[in-house]
Amino acid sequence: MEAIVEKNPIMEKTFSGLERISMDEKTRELYEMREIGLHDYNTNIQSAFEKGEKKGEKRGIRKGQKREHKRTIRNTAIKLRSSGMSLELISQITELPIPWLKRFFERIEKANSKNGA
């Protein structure tokens, strides 16, 4: 009988309902308390998961925005440098430190010389 019940969800639900009806009042009360507890637990887990998912999405969006902002500043620095602007002025406009800009442009020049540009 149990094998049939386990394979068929409708039978399982029916069998579970019959078991519940045949319980005495105290056993039924304990059963219902357990069911409520399991439901609350599962609801809390699902809620925590959704909350974590939203938090992760927000964090990902912020990271993406920061990354895009940095990329925009670097691209601006490249455009300013290619127009002949001094490192000092680029630093003032982009708020990037001059030593960082020097290393940045050296890496670009090195990469361009390797690529034959």
N, CA, C and O atoms as a DFTB+ gen file, in Angstrom:
468 C
 N C O
     1  1       0.826      -1.196       0.000
     2  2       0.000       0.000       0.000
     3  2       0.868       1.256       0.000
     4  3       0.601       2.195      -0.750
     5  1       1.905       1.275       0.838
     6  2       2.769       2.455       0.929
     7  2       3.470       2.739      -0.390
     8  3       3.660       3.902      -0.747
     9  1       3.858       1.699      -1.119
    10  2       4.531       1.873      -2.407
    11  2       3.607       2.568      -3.396
    12  3       4.052       3.425      -4.160
    13  1       2.346       2.217      -3.392
    14  2       1.366       2.841      -4.293
    15  2       1.175       4.307      -3.909
    16  3       1.135       5.186      -4.771
    17  1       1.060       4.552      -2.631
    18  2       0.843       5.912      -2.130
    19  2       2.027       6.808      -2.479
    20  3       1.831       7.952      -2.889
    21  1       3.251       6.307      -2.322
    22  2       4.447       7.108      -2.585
    23  2       4.584       7.486      -4.053
    24  3       5.131       8.543      -4.370
    25  1       4.097       6.641      -4.951
    26  2       4.249       6.881      -6.387
    27  2       3.182       7.811      -6.954
    28  3       3.362       8.369      -8.036
    29  1       2.096       7.979      -6.250
    30  2       0.985       8.768      -6.762
    31  2       0.709       9.943      -5.818
    32  3       0.249       9.726      -4.697
    33  1       0.980      11.180      -6.247
    34  2       0.781      12.343      -5.370
    35  2      -0.661      12.504      -4.889
    36  3      -0.895      12.925      -3.756
    37  1      -1.616      12.175      -5.738
    38  2      -3.025      12.303      -5.343
    39  2      -3.354      11.296      -4.245
    40  3      -4.025      11.620      -3.265
    41  1      -2.872      10.079      -4.425
    42  2      -3.091       9.043      -3.406
    43  2      -2.402       9.430      -2.098
    44  3      -2.943       9.223      -1.012
    45  1      -1.209       9.990      -2.221
    46  2      -0.463      10.390      -1.028
    47  2      -1.237      11.446      -0.242
    48  3      -1.332      11.373       0.983
    49  1      -1.791      12.430      -0.959
    50  2      -2.559      13.483      -0.306
    51  2      -3.825      12.903       0.340
    52  3      -4.181      13.270       1.460
    53  1      -4.487      12.011      -0.363
    54  2      -5.700      11.371       0.155
    55  2      -5.377      10.545       1.396
    56  3      -6.074      10.632       2.407
    57  1      -4.327       9.751       1.314
    58  2      -3.913       8.910       2.435
    59  2      -3.549       9.773       3.642
    60  3      -3.892       9.441       4.777
    61  1      -2.853      10.880       3.390
    62  2      -2.472      11.799       4.459
    63  2      -3.715      12.386       5.121
    64  3      -3.776      12.513       6.344
    65  1      -4.707      12.743       4.299
    66  2      -5.961      13.274       4.835
    67  2      -6.691      12.255       5.684
    68  3      -7.230      12.593       6.737
    69  1      -6.713      11.012       5.236
    70  2      -7.364       9.942       6.001
    71  2      -6.652       9.707       7.328
    72  3      -7.296       9.492       8.355
    73  1      -5.329       9.748       7.304
    74  2      -4.572       9.574       8.549
    75  2      -4.933      10.671       9.544
    76  3      -5.108      10.417      10.736
    77  1      -5.040      11.901       9.028
    78  2      -5.335      13.042       9.888
    79  2      -6.729      12.898      10.512
    80  3      -6.915      13.178      11.696
    81  1      -7.705      12.461       9.711
    82  2      -9.072      12.283      10.206
    83  2      -9.122      11.213      11.288
    84  3      -9.864      11.349      12.260
    85  1      -8.343      10.156      11.129
    86  2      -8.389       9.031      12.072
    87  2      -7.610       9.300      13.366
    88  3      -7.653       8.478      14.281
    89  1      -6.911      10.417      13.460
    90  2      -6.143      10.726      14.674
    91  2      -7.081      11.182      15.788
    92  3      -8.149      11.741      15.539
    93  1      -6.652      10.925      17.025
    94  2      -7.426      11.484      18.123
    95  2      -7.129      12.988      18.202
    96  3      -6.216      13.484      17.541
    97  1      -7.897      13.693      19.004
    98  2      -7.812      15.160      19.035
    99  2      -6.412      15.660      19.399
   100  3      -5.911      16.590      18.766
   101  1      -5.783      15.071      20.389
   102  2      -4.453      15.513      20.841
   103  2      -3.412      15.272      19.742
   104  3      -2.589      16.146      19.468
   105  1      -3.445      14.104      19.121
   106  2      -2.499      13.777      18.050
   107  2      -2.712      14.701      16.859
   108  3      -1.748      15.159      16.245
   109  1      -3.982      14.979      16.529
   110  2      -4.297      15.869      15.414
   111  2      -3.779      17.286      15.709
   112  3      -3.250      17.957      14.823
   113  1      -3.936      17.726      16.951
   114  2      -3.455      19.054      17.349
   115  2      -1.930      19.132      17.205
   116  3      -1.401      20.121      16.698
   117  1      -1.233      18.091      17.652
   118  2       0.226      18.052      17.513
   119  2       0.636      18.040      16.042
   120  3       1.585      18.710      15.636
   121  1      -0.109      17.258      15.255
   122  2       0.165      17.178      13.817
   123  2      -0.003      18.554      13.164
   124  3       0.848      18.989      12.388
   125  1      -1.104      19.230      13.486
   126  2      -1.363      20.546      12.899
   127  2      -0.317      21.567      13.340
   128  3       0.097      22.416      12.550
   129  1       0.114      21.485      14.607
   130  2       1.168      22.389      15.088
   131  2       2.464      22.146      14.316
   132  3       3.176      23.084      13.958
   133  1       2.752      20.882      14.070
   134  2       3.955      20.540      13.302
   135  2       3.843      21.084      11.881
   136  3       4.793      21.665      11.357
   137  1       2.672      20.892      11.258
   138  2       2.458      21.393       9.897
   139  2       2.607      22.914       9.843
   140  3       3.218      23.445       8.916
   141  1       2.053      23.611      10.829
   142  2       2.174      25.072      10.889
   143  2       3.639      25.465      11.053
   144  3       4.121      26.392      10.402
   145  1       4.339      24.749      11.929
   146  2       5.767      25.024      12.140
   147  2       6.579      24.832      10.869
   148  3       7.431      25.656      10.538
   149  1       6.311      23.738      10.157
   150  2       7.017      23.484       8.891
   151  2       6.696      24.557       7.853
   152  3       7.577      25.019       7.128
   153  1       5.426      24.946       7.793
   154  2       5.020      25.992       6.848
   155  2       5.721      27.310       7.183
   156  3       6.247      27.981       6.296
   157  1       5.725      27.676       8.470
   158  2       6.395      28.916       8.889
   159  2       7.886      28.866       8.569
   160  3       8.459      29.840       8.081
   161  1       8.505      27.723       8.849
   162  2       9.931      27.561       8.565
   163  2      10.205      27.755       7.073
   164  3      11.102      28.507       6.692
   165  1       9.426      27.071       6.236
   166  2       9.621      27.185       4.785
   167  2       9.358      28.604       4.288
   168  3      10.058      29.094       3.402
   169  1       8.355      29.258       4.857
   170  2       8.060      30.642       4.486
   171  2       9.221      31.552       4.869
   172  3       9.615      32.422       4.092
   173  1       9.768      31.353       6.062
   174  2      10.904      32.172       6.507
   175  2      12.134      31.947       5.634
   176  3      12.844      32.896       5.302
   177  1      12.383      30.708       5.266
   178  2      13.519      30.394       4.388
   179  2      13.337      31.083       3.042
   180  3      14.266      31.706       2.527
   181  1      12.148      30.972       2.477
   182  2      11.868      31.595       1.178
   183  2      12.008      33.114       1.264
   184  3      12.575      33.743       0.370
   185  1      11.495      33.692       2.333
   186  2      11.579      35.140       2.528
   187  2      13.037      35.584       2.654
   188  3      13.436      36.588       2.066
   189  1      13.824      34.838       3.418
   190  2      15.245      35.169       3.582
   191  2      15.980      35.045       2.256
   192  3      16.846      35.862       1.944
   193  1      15.639      34.035       1.483
   194  2      16.260      33.851       0.169
   195  2      15.953      35.040      -0.736
   196  3      16.851      35.587      -1.377
   197  1      14.680      35.440      -0.786
   198  2      14.283      36.567      -1.636
   199  2      14.952      37.860      -1.185
   200  3      15.378      38.667      -2.011
   201  1      15.041      38.050       0.124
   202  2      15.696      39.240       0.674
   203  2      17.175      39.251       0.274
   204  3      17.704      40.282      -0.143
   205  1      17.829      38.106       0.404
   206  2      19.237      37.996       0.018
   207  2      19.433      38.219      -1.468
   208  3      20.408      38.842      -1.890
   209  1      18.504      37.709      -2.256
   210  2      18.581      37.877      -3.706
   211  2      18.475      39.357      -4.085
   212  3      19.239      39.840      -4.921
   213  1      17.533      40.075      -3.472
   214  2      17.380      41.511      -3.742
   215  2      18.628      42.278      -3.320
   216  3      19.088      43.176      -4.027
   217  1      19.168      41.914      -2.161
   218  2      20.376      42.576      -1.666
   219  2      21.537      42.341      -2.633
   220  3      22.306      43.255      -2.928
   221  1      21.651      41.112      -3.120
   222  2      22.705      40.785      -4.081
   223  2      22.538      41.537      -5.388
   224  3      23.519      41.993      -5.977
   225  1      21.296      41.670      -5.844
   226  2      21.040      42.419      -7.076
   227  2      21.454      43.876      -6.908
   228  3      22.105      44.447      -7.783
   229  1      21.073      44.474      -5.779
   230  2      21.437      45.875      -5.521
   231  2      22.948      46.033      -5.479
   232  3      23.496      46.983      -6.037
   233  1      23.622      45.095      -4.811
   234  2      25.082      45.153      -4.720
   235  2      25.701      45.036      -6.115
   236  3      26.643      45.756      -6.445
   237  1      25.171      44.139      -6.917
   238  2      25.672      43.963      -8.283
   239  2      25.467      45.206      -9.129
   240  3      26.341      45.583      -9.909
   241  1      24.324      45.838      -8.978
   242  2      24.051      47.066      -9.726
   243  2      25.028      48.156      -9.312
   244  3      25.581      48.852     -10.163
   245  1      25.243      48.309      -8.002
   246  2      26.193      49.333      -7.519
   247  2      27.595      49.068      -8.052
   248  3      28.284      49.991      -8.487
   249  1      28.017      47.797      -8.018
   250  2      29.346      47.452      -8.540
   251  2      29.449      47.792     -10.017
   252  3      30.453      48.343     -10.469
   253  1      28.414      47.464     -10.758
   254  2      28.399      47.760     -12.189
   255  2      28.454      49.252     -12.459
   256  3      29.146      49.698     -13.374
   257  1      27.730      50.020     -11.666
   258  2      27.737      51.474     -11.834
   259  2      29.117      52.049     -11.522
   260  3      29.604      52.929     -12.232
   261  1      29.745      51.548     -10.454
   262  2      31.093      52.026     -10.109
   263  2      32.084      51.675     -11.210
   264  3      32.915      52.496     -11.597
   265  1      31.987      50.454     -11.706
   266  2      32.885      50.002     -12.769
   267  2      32.706      50.872     -14.018
   268  3      33.688      51.263     -14.648
   269  1      31.471      51.169     -14.368
   270  2      31.182      52.002     -15.541
   271  2      31.693      53.423     -15.331
   272  3      32.212      54.041     -16.261
   273  1      31.549      53.942     -14.118
   274  2      32.036      55.287     -13.812
   275  2      33.560      55.352     -13.974
   276  3      34.093      56.293     -14.563
   277  1      34.246      54.342     -13.444
   278  2      35.709      54.305     -13.574
   279  2      36.120      54.206     -15.037
   280  3      37.067      54.866     -15.467
   281  1      35.412      53.385     -15.798
   282  2      35.729      53.232     -17.218
   283  2      35.527      54.553     -17.958
   284  3      36.327      54.911     -18.823
   285  1      34.475      55.267     -17.624
   286  2      34.199      56.558     -18.255
   287  2      35.306      57.559     -17.935
   288  3      35.748      58.299     -18.813
   289  1      35.751      57.584     -16.691
   290  2      36.827      58.505     -16.300
   291  2      38.112      58.152     -17.042
   292  3      38.804      59.045     -17.532
   293  1      38.440      56.865     -17.131
   294  2      39.656      56.459     -17.856
   295  2      39.557      56.827     -19.336
   296  3      40.526      57.306     -19.923
   297  1      38.393      56.604     -19.936
   298  2      38.216      56.971     -21.343
   299  2      38.337      58.479     -21.543
   300  3      38.892      58.937     -22.541
   301  1      37.818      59.242     -20.594
   302  2      37.948      60.701     -20.661
   303  2      39.416      61.091     -20.588
   304  3      39.871      61.954     -21.339
   305  1      40.160      60.455     -19.680
   306  2      41.592      60.751     -19.550
   307  2      42.322      60.441     -20.856
   308  3      43.184      61.209     -21.282
   309  1      41.985      59.333     -21.485
   310  2      42.626      58.962     -22.759
   311  2      42.325      60.008     -23.827
   312  3      43.224      60.427     -24.556
   313  1      41.079      60.425     -23.922
   314  2      40.702      61.434     -24.924
   315  2      41.408      62.761     -24.667
   316  3      41.877      63.416     -25.597
   317  1      41.480      63.146     -23.402
   318  2      42.147      64.410     -23.073
   319  2      43.635      64.338     -23.407
   320  3      44.207      65.290     -23.939
   321  1      44.250      63.212     -23.092
   322  2      45.689      63.044     -23.374
   323  2      45.942      63.030     -24.883
   324  3      46.919      63.610     -25.356
   325  1      45.065      62.370     -25.631
   326  2      45.266      62.305     -27.083
   327  2      45.051      63.666     -27.743
   328  3      45.502      63.895     -28.865
   329  1      44.359      64.570     -27.043
   330  2      44.200      65.927     -27.583
   331  2      45.355      66.828     -27.161
   332  3      45.371      68.018     -27.477
   333  1      46.333      66.247     -26.437
   334  2      47.541      66.986     -26.072
   335  2      47.495      67.662     -24.714
   336  3      48.368      68.475     -24.411
   337  1      46.526      67.357     -23.902
   338  2      46.401      67.999     -22.596
   339  2      47.462      67.461     -21.633
   340  3      47.850      66.296     -21.716
   341  1      47.923      68.306     -20.730
   342  2      48.959      67.921     -19.763
   343  2      48.389      66.994     -18.692
   344  3      47.185      66.977     -18.434
   345  1      49.290      66.220     -18.073
   346  2      48.876      65.315     -16.997
   347  2      48.258      66.088     -15.834
   348  3      47.297      65.629     -15.216
   349  1      48.813      67.255     -15.544
   350  2      48.317      68.065     -14.426
   351  2      46.855      68.459     -14.650
   352  3      46.027      68.360     -13.745
   353  1      46.556      68.906     -15.864
   354  2      45.190      69.325     -16.170
   355  2      44.240      68.117     -16.215
   356  3      43.103      68.194     -15.748
   357  1      44.715      67.014     -16.778
   358  2      43.899      65.787     -16.797
   359  2      43.597      65.350     -15.367
   360  3      42.481      64.932     -15.061
   361  1      44.589      65.447     -14.503
   362  2      44.419      65.078     -13.100
   363  2      43.367      65.960     -12.431
   364  3      42.540      65.470     -11.662
   365  1      43.398      67.251     -12.720
   366  2      42.407      68.164     -12.137
   367  2      40.997      67.836     -12.629
   368  3      40.041      67.862     -11.855
   369  1      40.878      67.533     -13.902
   370  2      39.557      67.263     -14.480
   371  2      39.003      65.917     -14.011
   372  3      37.839      65.824     -13.620
   373  1      39.826      64.888     -14.051
   374  2      39.356      63.527     -13.736
   375  2      39.483      63.160     -12.263
   376  3      38.912      62.166     -11.815
   377  1      40.233      63.966     -11.508
   378  2      40.527      63.700     -10.094
   379  2      41.325      62.411      -9.902
   380  3      41.272      61.787      -8.842
   381  1      42.067      62.020     -10.948
   382  2      42.972      60.872     -10.852
   383  2      44.356      61.401     -10.501
   384  3      44.771      62.421     -11.051
   385  1      45.083      60.743      -9.605
   386  2      46.415      61.222      -9.220
   387  2      47.403      61.139     -10.393
   388  3      47.340      60.228     -11.218
   389  1      48.305      62.109     -10.440
   390  2      49.285      62.171     -11.533
   391  2      50.116      60.892     -11.621
   392  3      50.290      60.378     -12.725
   393  1      50.645      60.347     -10.507
   394  2      51.422      59.097     -10.619
   395  2      50.602      57.957     -11.241
   396  3      51.130      57.170     -12.026
   397  1      49.348      57.874     -10.899
   398  2      48.490      56.840     -11.479
   399  2      48.336      57.073     -12.974
   400  3      48.423      56.134     -13.765
   401  1      48.107      58.333     -13.364
   402  2      47.960      58.666     -14.785
   403  2      49.223      58.317     -15.565
   404  3      49.148      57.789     -16.675
   405  1      50.396      58.615     -14.975
   406  2      51.665      58.299     -15.656
   407  2      51.749      56.801     -15.941
   408  3      52.045      56.398     -17.065
   409  1      51.490      55.980     -14.928
   410  2      51.545      54.520     -15.103
   411  2      50.499      54.050     -16.115
   412  3      50.764      53.169     -16.933
   413  1      49.337      54.635     -16.049
   414  2      48.237      54.274     -16.941
   415  2      48.622      54.537     -18.393
   416  3      48.446      53.672     -19.252
   417  1      49.139      55.717     -18.664
   418  2      49.504      56.054     -20.044
   419  2      50.732      55.273     -20.512
   420  3      50.858      54.967     -21.698
   421  1      51.634      54.951     -19.590
   422  2      52.790      54.114     -19.953
   423  2      52.324      52.722     -20.388
   424  3      52.830      52.168     -21.363
   425  1      51.358      52.166     -19.657
   426  2      50.823      50.844     -20.020
   427  2      50.136      50.890     -21.377
   428  3      50.255      49.958     -22.173
   429  1      49.423      51.969     -21.636
   430  2      48.744      52.106     -22.933
   431  2      49.775      52.197     -24.054
   432  3      49.642      51.538     -25.084
   433  1      50.805      53.020     -23.846
   434  2      51.852      53.169     -24.866
   435  2      52.564      51.839     -25.105
   436  3      52.861      51.480     -26.245
   437  1      52.834      51.117     -24.029
   438  2      53.502      49.821     -24.137
   439  2      52.632      48.836     -24.926
   440  3      53.127      48.119     -25.796
   441  1      51.353      48.811     -24.618
   442  2      50.428      47.913     -25.324
   443  2      50.323      48.302     -26.797
   444  3      50.280      47.435     -27.670
   445  1      50.282      49.594     -27.069
   446  2      50.194      50.061     -28.458
   447  2      51.457      49.717     -29.240
   448  3      51.384      49.364     -30.417
   449  1      52.619      49.818     -28.585
   450  2      53.868      49.506     -29.287
   451  2      53.976      47.999     -29.573
   452  3      54.553      47.602     -30.585
   453  1      53.424      47.166     -28.689
   454  2      53.414      45.717     -28.921
   455  2      52.488      45.353     -30.075
   456  3      52.763      44.433     -30.845
   457  1      51.393      46.086     -30.179
   458  2      50.404      45.802     -31.222
   459  2      50.730      46.503     -32.535
   460  3      50.022      46.328     -33.527
   461  1      51.787      47.286     -32.544
   462  2      52.197      47.972     -33.765
   463  2      51.355      49.189     -34.093
   464  3      51.335      49.644     -35.237
   465  1      50.672      49.709     -33.117
   466  2      49.809      50.878     -33.371
   467  2      50.570      52.171     -33.246
   468  3      49.996      53.245     -33.427
